[in-house]
């Protein structure tokens, strides 16, 4: 009785938690110029007020990079929390089903006990000795033995069902603890994201209009220089892969989002972060992939840069904190960072970690 009461109270707790969880053909590519021929005009990096704009640009890059790392942590915790919530609900359903089965088994066991009581509760050999018709009793002895075996089987099944219920409750409790841990991880990551973005916005707010314009020019030239160096390596001449049918669909979706704002943690349809864009593009192509850039790097098949084709994903920076989709002609489509919109850029404008292929 003690374990039965504990199972019922545990089941009630898990059900309450579960209720909380339940409530809580060709692709039109853009035409970036793959090999620019102009030489950028150097822009002064020091403003009249003495601000070193190049240092500010690098500081902003670092702040937004840290925000991207925190965003990946937030997205990962969010995905895990969703999965654990679903598992808790599934376990709660199993507990309800198991409890119904246990109640039915108890009813059957009670009926068997009542039948034995009505028979006097005598052992079979005593009932044979007292019987007025021993032959009739012997004819039914086999059925009596079958009934006793069935009763033993019933009791064994009750024991197994109780053990299953205890395991379900234990598993649900473990998943609930993981869910709470991931909720805390999400909250921590959210604070870090806001902190880094606020610091970047504060730094930018201290600039005058002309300083902001020169800073934007510096950002363009830094990307231009990196892209030019990448193209100068001859890599584009080696890239000749053609998009798969799913890749074409993914590129069509991603390029269709151009102009929509970056928003950390967003998966559309009105805004995206970098991995939100790539994961939704491939979902639209009928092929689900991991939600975060780091998991995309870990789980998807790697291909050489020279072998990449439109639809492949380029992972950037040593910590895999940014991802973009290759669309051909040395260009990518991506959601850059807060304050920017989904856009086309040079594939080599950021440090490339590697390339992954969702539909390998």
C-alpha positions as CSV (number, residue, x, y, z in Angstrom):
1,X,0.0,0.0,0.0
2,X,2.8,2.5,0.8
3,X,4.5,2.2,-2.6
4,X,1.1,2.4,-4.3
5,X,0.3,5.7,-2.5
6,X,3.7,7.1,-3.4
7,X,3.1,6.1,-7.0
8,X,-0.2,7.9,-7.0
9,X,1.2,11.1,-5.5
10,X,4.2,11.0,-7.8
11,X,1.8,10.5,-10.8
12,X,-0.3,13.5,-9.6
13,X,2.9,15.7,-9.4
14,X,4.0,14.7,-12.9
15,X,0.6,15.3,-14.3
16,X,0.5,18.7,-12.8
17,X,4.0,19.4,-14.3
18,X,2.8,18.2,-17.6
19,X,-0.2,20.5,-17.6
20,X,2.2,23.4,-16.9
21,X,4.3,22.4,-19.8
22,X,1.4,22.0,-22.1
23,X,0.1,25.5,-21.2
24,X,3.6,27.1,-20.8
25,X,14.0,23.9,-61.1
26,X,16.5,26.9,-61.3
27,X,17.3,29.3,-58.6
28,X,17.3,33.0,-59.2
29,X,20.7,33.9,-57.7
30,X,21.8,37.4,-56.9
31,X,24.6,38.8,-59.0
32,X,27.3,40.0,-56.6
33,X,30.6,40.9,-58.3
34,X,32.8,38.0,-57.5
35,X,36.1,39.8,-58.3
36,X,36.1,43.5,-57.6
37,X,38.5,45.5,-59.8
38,X,38.5,48.8,-58.0
39,X,40.9,49.6,-55.2
40,X,39.2,51.0,-52.1
41,X,40.1,54.5,-51.1
42,X,41.6,54.5,-47.6
43,X,39.3,56.2,-45.1
44,X,40.7,58.1,-42.2
45,X,40.1,56.0,-39.1
46,X,40.5,58.9,-36.6
47,X,37.7,61.4,-36.3
48,X,38.2,65.1,-35.6
49,X,37.1,64.4,-32.0
50,X,40.0,61.9,-31.7
51,X,38.0,58.7,-31.9
52,X,39.8,55.7,-33.4
53,X,37.1,54.4,-35.6
54,X,39.0,51.3,-36.6
55,X,39.4,50.3,-32.9
56,X,35.7,51.0,-32.5
57,X,34.9,48.8,-35.5
58,X,36.9,45.9,-34.0
59,X,35.3,46.5,-30.6
60,X,31.8,46.3,-32.2
61,X,32.8,43.2,-34.0
62,X,33.8,41.6,-30.8
63,X,30.6,42.6,-29.0
64,X,28.4,41.3,-31.7
65,X,30.4,38.1,-31.9
66,X,29.9,37.5,-28.2
67,X,26.2,38.2,-28.6
68,X,26.1,35.6,-31.4
69,X,27.8,33.1,-29.1
70,X,25.2,33.7,-26.4
71,X,22.5,33.5,-29.0
72,X,23.6,30.1,-30.0
73,X,23.6,29.0,-26.3
74,X,20.1,30.5,-25.9
75,X,18.8,28.6,-29.1
76,X,20.4,25.4,-27.9
77,X,18.8,25.7,-24.5
78,X,15.5,26.5,-26.1
79,X,15.6,23.4,-28.4
80,X,16.5,21.2,-25.4
81,X,13.7,22.7,-23.3
82,X,11.2,21.9,-26.1
83,X,12.4,18.4,-26.3
84,X,12.3,17.8,-22.6
85,X,8.8,19.3,-22.3
86,X,7.6,16.9,-25.0
87,X,9.2,14.0,-23.1
88,X,7.6,15.0,-19.9
89,X,4.2,15.1,-21.6
90,X,4.8,11.7,-23.1
91,X,5.8,10.3,-19.7
92,X,2.7,11.8,-18.1
93,X,0.5,10.0,-20.7
94,X,2.3,6.7,-19.9
95,X,1.7,7.3,-16.2
96,X,-2.0,7.9,-16.8
97,X,-2.2,4.8,-19.0
98,X,-0.3,2.7,-16.5
99,X,-2.4,3.9,-13.6
100,X,-5.6,2.9,-15.5
101,X,-4.1,-0.5,-16.2
102,X,-3.1,-0.9,-12.5
103,X,-6.7,0.1,-11.4
104,X,-8.1,-2.6,-13.8
105,X,-5.7,-5.2,-12.5
106,X,-6.6,-4.3,-8.9
107,X,-10.3,-4.8,-9.8
108,X,-9.6,-8.2,-11.3
109,X,-7.6,-9.2,-8.3
110,X,-10.3,-8.1,-6.0
111,X,-12.9,-10.1,-7.9
112,X,-10.7,-13.2,-7.7
113,X,-10.3,-12.7,-3.9
114,X,-14.1,-12.3,-3.5
115,X,-14.6,-15.5,-5.5
116,X,-12.2,-17.4,-3.3
117,X,-13.9,-16.0,-0.2
118,X,-17.3,-17.3,-1.4
119,X,-15.7,-20.7,-1.9
120,X,-14.7,-20.8,1.7
121,X,-11.1,-20.1,1.2
122,X,-10.4,-23.9,1.5
123,X,-7.4,-25.5,-0.1
124,X,-8.2,-27.7,-3.2
125,X,-7.5,-31.0,-1.3
126,X,-9.9,-30.1,1.5
127,X,-12.6,-29.2,-1.0
128,X,-12.1,-32.6,-2.7
129,X,-12.5,-34.4,0.6
130,X,-15.7,-32.5,1.5
131,X,-17.3,-32.7,-1.9
132,X,-20.5,-34.7,-2.3
133,X,-19.5,-35.5,-5.9
134,X,-15.7,-36.1,-6.0
135,X,-15.8,-37.0,-9.7
136,X,-17.4,-33.7,-10.6
137,X,-14.9,-31.9,-8.5
138,X,-12.0,-33.7,-10.2
139,X,-13.5,-32.7,-13.6
140,X,-13.2,-29.1,-12.5
141,X,-9.9,-29.3,-10.8
142,X,-8.0,-28.4,-14.0
143,X,-10.1,-25.2,-14.3
144,X,-9.3,-24.4,-10.6
145,X,-5.6,-24.8,-11.2
146,X,-5.8,-22.6,-14.3
147,X,-7.6,-20.0,-12.3
148,X,-4.9,-20.1,-9.7
149,X,-2.2,-19.7,-12.3
150,X,-4.1,-16.8,-13.8
151,X,-4.3,-15.2,-10.4
152,X,-0.5,-15.6,-9.9
153,X,0.0,-14.1,-13.4
154,X,-2.4,-11.2,-12.5
155,X,-0.4,-10.4,-9.4
156,X,2.9,-10.5,-11.3
157,X,1.4,-8.2,-13.9
158,X,0.4,-5.8,-11.2
159,X,3.9,-5.8,-9.8
160,X,5.4,-5.1,-13.2
161,X,2.9,-2.3,-13.8
162,X,3.7,-0.7,-10.4
163,X,7.4,-0.9,-11.2
164,X,6.8,0.7,-14.6
165,X,4.9,3.5,-13.0
166,X,7.7,4.1,-10.5
167,X,10.2,4.2,-13.4
168,X,8.0,6.6,-15.4
169,X,7.8,8.9,-12.4
170,X,11.5,8.8,-11.9
171,X,12.2,9.5,-15.6
172,X,9.8,12.4,-15.5
173,X,11.4,13.9,-12.4
174,X,14.8,13.7,-14.1
175,X,13.5,15.4,-17.3
176,X,11.8,18.1,-15.2
177,X,15.2,18.8,-13.5
178,X,16.9,19.1,-16.9
179,X,14.1,21.3,-18.1
180,X,14.6,23.7,-15.2
181,X,18.4,23.7,-15.8
182,X,17.9,24.6,-19.4
183,X,15.4,27.3,-18.5
184,X,18.1,28.8,-16.3
185,X,20.7,28.4,-19.1
186,X,18.3,30.3,-21.4
187,X,17.8,33.1,-18.9
188,X,21.6,33.4,-18.4
189,X,22.2,33.5,-22.2
190,X,19.4,36.0,-22.7
191,X,21.1,38.3,-20.1
192,X,24.4,38.0,-21.9
193,X,22.9,38.7,-25.3
194,X,21.2,41.8,-24.0
195,X,24.4,42.9,-22.2
196,X,26.5,42.6,-25.4
197,X,24.0,44.3,-27.7
198,X,23.4,47.1,-25.2
199,X,27.2,47.7,-25.0
200,X,27.5,47.8,-28.8
201,X,24.5,50.2,-29.1
202,X,25.9,52.4,-26.4
203,X,29.3,52.6,-28.2
204,X,27.6,53.4,-31.5
205,X,25.3,56.0,-29.9
206,X,28.4,58.0,-28.9
207,X,29.3,58.6,-32.5
208,X,28.3,61.6,-34.6
209,X,26.5,61.1,-37.9
210,X,29.6,61.5,-40.0
211,X,31.6,59.2,-37.7
212,X,28.8,56.5,-38.2
213,X,29.1,57.0,-41.9
214,X,32.9,56.5,-41.9
215,X,32.5,53.5,-39.6
216,X,30.0,51.9,-42.1
217,X,32.6,52.6,-44.8
218,X,35.3,50.9,-42.7
219,X,33.0,47.9,-42.2
220,X,32.4,47.7,-46.0
221,X,36.1,47.9,-46.8
222,X,37.0,45.3,-44.2
223,X,34.5,42.9,-45.8
224,X,35.7,43.9,-49.3
225,X,39.3,43.2,-48.4
226,X,38.6,39.8,-46.9
227,X,36.4,38.8,-49.9
228,X,39.1,40.0,-52.3
229,X,41.7,38.0,-50.6
230,X,39.5,34.9,-50.6
231,X,38.8,35.3,-54.3
232,X,42.5,36.0,-55.1
233,X,43.3,32.5,-53.8
234,X,41.6,31.1,-56.9
235,X,39.0,29.2,-54.9
236,X,36.1,30.4,-57.1
237,X,37.6,28.8,-60.1
238,X,37.6,25.4,-58.3
239,X,34.0,25.7,-57.1
240,X,31.7,24.2,-59.8
241,X,29.1,22.3,-57.8
242,X,25.5,22.5,-58.9
243,X,22.7,22.8,-56.5
244,X,20.5,19.8,-55.7
245,X,16.7,20.1,-56.1
246,X,16.4,20.6,-52.3
247,X,19.3,23.0,-52.3
248,X,17.5,25.1,-54.9
249,X,14.4,25.2,-52.8
250,X,16.5,26.2,-49.7
251,X,18.3,29.0,-51.6
252,X,15.0,30.3,-53.0
253,X,13.5,30.5,-49.5
254,X,16.6,32.1,-48.0
255,X,16.9,34.8,-50.7
256,X,13.2,35.4,-50.4
257,X,13.9,36.7,-46.8
258,X,16.3,39.5,-47.9
259,X,15.5,42.7,-46.2
260,X,13.9,41.2,-43.1
261,X,15.6,42.3,-39.8
262,X,17.9,40.2,-37.7
263,X,16.5,39.3,-34.3
264,X,18.3,36.9,-31.9
265,X,16.4,33.7,-31.3
266,X,14.1,34.4,-34.3
267,X,13.0,31.7,-36.8
268,X,10.8,33.9,-39.0
269,X,8.6,34.6,-40.6
270,X,9.2,38.3,-39.9
271,X,12.8,38.2,-38.6
272,X,15.7,35.8,-38.2
273,X,19.0,35.2,-36.6
274,X,21.7,33.5,-38.6
275,X,20.9,29.8,-37.9
276,X,17.2,30.6,-37.7
277,X,17.4,31.6,-41.4
278,X,19.4,28.5,-42.5
279,X,17.3,26.0,-40.5
280,X,14.0,27.4,-41.8
281,X,15.3,27.5,-45.4
282,X,16.1,23.8,-45.2
283,X,12.9,23.0,-43.4
284,X,11.1,24.7,-46.3
285,X,13.1,22.5,-48.7
286,X,11.7,19.5,-46.8
287,X,14.9,18.6,-44.9
288,X,15.1,19.4,-41.2
289,X,18.5,20.3,-39.8
290,X,19.8,21.3,-36.3
291,X,18.7,24.7,-35.0
292,X,22.1,26.3,-34.1
293,X,25.2,27.0,-36.1
294,X,27.3,25.0,-33.7
295,X,25.1,21.9,-34.0
296,X,24.9,22.3,-37.7
297,X,28.7,22.2,-37.8
298,X,28.8,19.2,-35.4
299,X,26.1,17.1,-37.0
300,X,26.0,17.8,-40.7
301,X,28.4,16.2,-43.2
302,X,31.5,18.3,-44.0
303,X,32.6,19.1,-47.5
304,X,35.6,20.9,-48.9
305,X,35.2,24.5,-49.8
306,X,36.1,23.7,-53.4
307,X,33.3,21.2,-53.6
308,X,30.6,23.4,-52.2
309,X,27.4,24.0,-54.1
310,X,24.4,26.4,-53.7
311,X,22.4,25.4,-50.6
312,X,25.5,24.3,-48.6
313,X,26.1,26.1,-45.3
314,X,29.3,28.0,-44.6
315,X,30.2,28.0,-40.9
316,X,32.3,31.0,-39.7
317,X,34.7,31.7,-36.9
318,X,36.6,29.1,-34.8
319,X,33.7,28.7,-32.4
320,X,31.1,28.1,-35.2
321,X,29.2,31.1,-34.0
322,X,27.9,32.2,-37.4
323,X,26.4,30.5,-40.4
324,X,25.3,31.6,-43.9
325,X,24.0,29.8,-47.0
326,X,26.1,29.7,-50.2
327,X,24.1,30.8,-53.2
328,X,26.8,30.6,-55.9
329,X,29.2,33.0,-57.7
330,X,31.2,33.4,-54.4
331,X,28.2,34.9,-52.5
332,X,26.2,34.0,-49.4
333,X,22.8,35.0,-48.0
334,X,22.8,35.5,-44.3
335,X,21.3,37.3,-41.3
336,X,24.4,39.3,-40.1
337,X,23.8,40.8,-36.7
338,X,21.5,43.1,-34.6
339,X,20.7,46.3,-36.5
340,X,21.1,44.6,-39.9
341,X,18.8,42.8,-42.3
342,X,19.1,39.6,-44.2
343,X,21.4,40.3,-47.1
344,X,23.8,39.0,-49.7
345,X,27.5,39.2,-49.0
346,X,30.8,37.8,-50.1
347,X,31.4,34.2,-49.0
348,X,34.9,35.1,-47.9
349,X,34.1,38.3,-46.0
350,X,34.4,36.5,-42.7
351,X,36.8,33.8,-41.5
352,X,35.6,30.5,-42.8
353,X,35.7,27.5,-40.4
354,X,34.2,25.0,-43.0
355,X,31.3,24.0,-45.1
356,X,28.5,21.5,-44.3
357,X,25.9,19.9,-46.6
358,X,22.4,19.3,-45.2
359,X,21.4,16.9,-48.0
360,X,24.6,15.0,-48.4
